[in-house]
Amino acid sequence: MNDKKIEYLIEGISKDIIAYLMEDNGMKMTDAISVFHNSETFAKLSDPNTGLYIESSAYVYEILKSELKMGKITQE
């Protein structure tokens, strides 16, 4: 898979997860973006070597929710 396709998939998953954060937690868009972009989940999603970009948005969101429960994310 080429870099453009991988980037497209990552962007689509990111968009969905930000929407999930806003809907499920009542976050403002800027806060949801900050939470996701400062997460280990986003770092893993952004690394093509993990292959996480081929998973569903819901699957990646479950990983993020686990990370949030562990309290590993800080809003900056």
SULQUI-V167709 format. One record per run of one state. SS is the DSSP state (@ for helix, = for strand, . for the rest). FROM is the first residue (numbers start at 1). LEN is the number of residues. If there is no record, write none. Layout:
ss/from/len
SS/FROM/LEN
SS/FROM/LEN
This chain:
ss/from/len
./1/2
@/3/23
./26/3
@/29/9
./38/2
@/40/7
./47/1
@/48/3
./51/1
@/52/3
./55/2
@/57/13
./70/7
